[in-house]
């Protein structure tokens, strides 16, 4: 499977990771709370997954934030 190299996906993934760590959560914790597989969460954080709006909303809710916080810096102007 070819890995995506999209700066916007990397930005979302990084923002999710930062918020998750800020709350002291592991990928496994977030996986349990969202009902998503832990390997999927890892792929999202590495920018390898193009997640849906519904999935992004579910993650934001579990991270006690909103979608704009997780999409800050998108679209990339570069």
SULBELFEN-V182422 format. One record per pair of residues at least 24 apart in sequence whose ideal C-beta (glycine too) atoms are under 8 Angstrom apart, sorted by the first residue. I is the first residue (numbers start at 1). J is the second residue. D is the distance in Angstrom with one decimal. If there is no record, write none. Layout:
BEGIN
i=I j=J d=D
i=I j=J d=D
END
This chain:
BEGIN
i=3 j=48 d=5.5
i=4 j=47 d=6.6
i=4 j=48 d=5.8
i=4 j=49 d=7.9
i=4 j=50 d=6.8
i=5 j=47 d=7.8
i=6 j=47 d=6.5
i=6 j=50 d=7.8
i=7 j=76 d=4.7
i=7 j=78 d=7.1
i=8 j=74 d=4.9
i=8 j=75 d=6.2
i=8 j=76 d=5.8
i=9 j=47 d=4.0
i=9 j=48 d=7.4
i=9 j=49 d=7.2
i=9 j=50 d=6.3
i=10 j=46 d=7.9
i=10 j=47 d=3.5
i=11 j=47 d=7.8
i=11 j=71 d=7.7
i=11 j=72 d=7.8
i=11 j=73 d=4.9
i=11 j=74 d=5.5
i=11 j=76 d=6.7
i=12 j=44 d=7.4
i=12 j=47 d=7.4
i=12 j=51 d=7.5
i=12 j=56 d=7.3
i=12 j=70 d=6.0
i=12 j=71 d=6.0
i=12 j=74 d=6.7
i=13 j=44 d=5.4
i=13 j=45 d=4.3
i=13 j=46 d=5.9
i=13 j=47 d=4.4
i=13 j=48 d=8.0
i=13 j=49 d=8.0
i=14 j=45 d=7.4
i=14 j=47 d=7.7
i=15 j=69 d=7.0
i=15 j=70 d=4.8
i=15 j=71 d=7.2
i=15 j=72 d=6.0
i=15 j=73 d=7.5
i=16 j=44 d=6.2
i=16 j=45 d=5.7
i=16 j=59 d=6.1
i=16 j=63 d=7.1
i=16 j=70 d=5.8
i=17 j=45 d=4.5
i=19 j=63 d=4.6
i=19 j=65 d=5.7
i=19 j=69 d=7.0
i=19 j=70 d=6.9
i=20 j=45 d=7.8
i=20 j=63 d=6.2
i=23 j=63 d=6.4
i=23 j=64 d=6.8
i=25 j=63 d=7.6
i=30 j=59 d=7.2
i=30 j=62 d=6.1
i=30 j=63 d=7.3
i=33 j=62 d=4.2
i=34 j=58 d=5.1
i=34 j=59 d=5.8
i=34 j=62 d=5.2
END
